[in-house]
Amino acid sequence: MNAFVRSIPLLFAVAGLMTAQESLAQTTSVTTDPVGYNSLTLPAGNSVRVNTFVQAKVFQGVASSITSSSNSVITVGGTGSSLTSGSYNETAGGPAYYVEILSSGSGQGLVADVISNTASTVTVAANVPALGVSGTASFCIRPHTTLSSLFPATNSTLTAYVDTVKLFFPNNTNRTFLFTGTGDGWVDSGSGVDSGAQVIYPGQGFIINVQAAKSVAVMGSVKAGPTLVPLYTNAINLVGTFNPQVGGTQTLASYNFPATFVPYVDAVKIFNDDGSLQSPGSYLSSGTNMINAGTGVNSDSVGSAPTNAVIVSVGQAENWLMPSFYMSGQ
Amino acid sequence: MLKRILTVLIVTLGFASGAHAQITVSANGVSNLVLSATGGVLAQGDLVRLGFFSIPSVLGTDNSFSDLNSDFTAIGEGLANSGTLSQSNNSGNTMDINNFSSSGTFLGSYQGVLGTYLPTGSQLYMWVFNSPTASSATQWGIFDAPSWLFPSDPGQVTMSLGSANISVLRGSTNGSNFELAPIPVPEPGTLPFLAGALALGALVWRKTRR
């Protein structure tokens, strides 16, 4: 019995592990994901972590056409597949929802922020066909995970005005957010601006700093299917997987980096899990395997907990194809 | 409000003091090589230096090792806070050609470079020699690339000869590989001439004074 199967009883299978069809207020059927529960075990100090879950789908459908433009317009096909106009519009604080491409192909797993929607169209912040998606692709819409959806103000484990989360951005900047335990739950640690709506993108990792060792519960939907995670040059790409496994380890080979990495150029750095942010090593792709960037020793079997994030550096912008860690249903 | 400000300050300081993070600087020439000025592979042990030049405008013309070295802040090489070398077939503290996968290739990394060792975003350079010691080298090459920037803590950078858009500041390209440039030194035959000219100048000066 493999580790994942062993862990299944620990998944909080509210919706069941078998996919099901349910009808939402909108007339489109949505294939539900199983709901998962996990615990982030945090030593005192700094830890690199990733949210291993996504938010539940709020819409799923098939496109009848997708325009090729910097902001593609996806027209929803199918009888009865209507949306509530404006319900997924971005807000003053930024995007609140994203489209995820479900159809197989090079664009499967693509994530694009929703800018706005009408009853029959969704406009997204990406040229979707340019990324290998057909005009009749199936897709879903999910709410973005935010600081307050992942760690709500009611979280009784985090310490208000002490514990922080640090996020890194594509322009090589970063911001640290302070847990408040009230209101939005989070503020920018510098400006004090409410930041509970701060988006944490699919696959985006973070550094969480806690004063004392603790375990923080997180829950969400278990994601099936691969995910495309953008990697940026000259930036700290802190990324992790949607592996819902509770406990256990995964290895560098689990990330499938050689399928994306430019051999001997792109690299990944892992961290000790003791709160120190010390790194035991960096690793390159040889084209087929991960190797130690110093010694060149094959490092496919180097372990890293599923909830841990890693830093990836790339010589050119590219999309990491994160493999699926849950294979049933989409 | 005061409590909030104090708390934020404490947290910020705590984050800074608790974060013993480190930067990793890796380098390799595996898929693409750096060759000698005549196109031969470099010997195992030949020197590969990584670091920052404060005056990059002279890198293509200055033939003085001491001049360039004085403008160079090396990564590793036993300098404080500049990282520890990890490289197979090399027990020293400076990266070299280690014949990682075949003759003339190299691969290694410096772990534990302090995040404040260089300003974030500083351009990093690869300075390669045809000798295990810089002072005895007769050829060198200097290269950089847009992605070879000193990262912010706790990031990493990979200085690969397979990186995109590598600039050859000293040396040349040879297909997909790179070559060192010969460094001119005063030829031995010119030294007696220079000594004679100095002696003649001194004689003329003495006669003029009388």
Contacts between the chains, C-beta under 8 A, distances in Angstrom:
chain1	res1	chain2	res2	distance
A	45	B	18	4.8
A	45	B	19	7.7
A	46	B	15	7.3
A	46	B	18	6.1
A	46	B	19	5.3
A	46	B	21	7.5
A	161	B	3	7.8
A	161	B	4	6.6
A	161	B	7	4.0
A	161	B	8	7.4
A	161	B	11	7.2
A	162	B	7	7.0
A	162	B	10	8.0
A	162	B	11	6.0
A	164	B	11	5.8
A	164	B	15	6.4
A	166	B	15	7.6
A	172	B	120	8.0
A	172	B	121	7.8
A	172	B	152	6.5
A	174	B	152	7.5
A	176	B	12	7.5
A	176	B	15	6.7
A	178	B	7	7.8
A	178	B	8	6.2
A	178	B	11	6.2
A	189	B	8	5.5
A	189	B	11	6.5
A	189	B	12	6.4
A	190	B	8	7.7
A	192	B	4	7.1
A	192	B	8	7.5
A	209	B	11	7.7
A	209	B	14	7.3
A	209	B	15	5.3
A	209	B	18	6.8
A	209	B	19	7.9
A	211	B	14	7.1
A	233	B	146	7.7
A	233	B	147	5.4
A	234	B	121	7.9
A	234	B	146	7.7
A	234	B	147	6.1
A	234	B	149	5.5
A	234	B	151	7.8
A	236	B	151	6.9
A	236	B	152	6.5
A	236	B	154	7.7
A	236	B	155	4.7
A	262	B	162	6.7
A	263	B	30	7.7
A	263	B	31	6.0
A	263	B	162	7.1
A	264	B	28	5.1
A	264	B	30	4.7
A	264	B	31	5.2
A	264	B	107	7.4
A	264	B	158	7.8
A	264	B	160	5.0
A	264	B	162	5.2
A	265	B	158	5.9
A	265	B	160	4.4
A	265	B	162	5.0
A	265	B	163	5.4
A	265	B	164	7.9
A	266	B	158	7.0
A	267	B	24	7.9
A	267	B	26	5.9
A	267	B	156	6.0
A	267	B	158	4.5
A	269	B	24	5.7
A	269	B	154	7.7
A	269	B	155	7.7
A	269	B	156	4.7
A	271	B	154	7.6
A	275	B	18	7.2
A	276	B	20	5.1
A	277	B	19	5.4
A	277	B	20	6.2
A	277	B	21	4.1
A	277	B	22	7.5
A	277	B	154	5.4
A	278	B	20	6.2
A	278	B	21	7.7
A	278	B	22	6.6
A	279	B	22	6.1
A	279	B	24	6.4
A	279	B	111	6.8
A	279	B	154	7.1
A	281	B	86	7.8
A	281	B	111	7.3
A	282	B	24	4.5
A	282	B	26	5.7
A	282	B	109	5.8
A	282	B	111	7.5
A	282	B	156	5.5
A	282	B	158	8.0
A	284	B	26	7.0
A	284	B	28	7.2
A	284	B	107	7.8
A	284	B	158	6.8
A	292	B	86	7.5
A	293	B	24	7.3
A	293	B	26	4.1
A	293	B	28	7.7
A	293	B	86	7.8
A	293	B	107	7.2
A	293	B	108	7.8
A	293	B	109	4.3
A	293	B	158	7.1
A	294	B	26	7.4
A	294	B	85	7.6
A	294	B	86	2.8
A	294	B	87	5.9
A	294	B	88	7.7
A	294	B	107	7.7
A	294	B	108	5.5
A	294	B	109	4.1
A	294	B	111	7.1
A	295	B	86	6.1
A	295	B	87	7.2
A	295	B	88	4.8
A	296	B	88	5.9
A	296	B	100	5.4
A	296	B	101	7.5
A	296	B	107	5.0
A	297	B	88	7.8
A	311	B	154	6.9
A	311	B	155	6.1
A	311	B	156	6.3
A	313	B	151	7.1
A	313	B	155	6.6
A	313	B	156	5.1
A	313	B	157	6.2
A	313	B	158	6.0
A	314	B	147	7.9
A	315	B	145	7.6
A	315	B	147	4.7
A	315	B	158	7.1
A	315	B	160	7.0
A	315	B	162	7.8
A	315	B	163	4.6
A	315	B	164	5.3
A	316	B	147	7.6
A	316	B	164	5.3
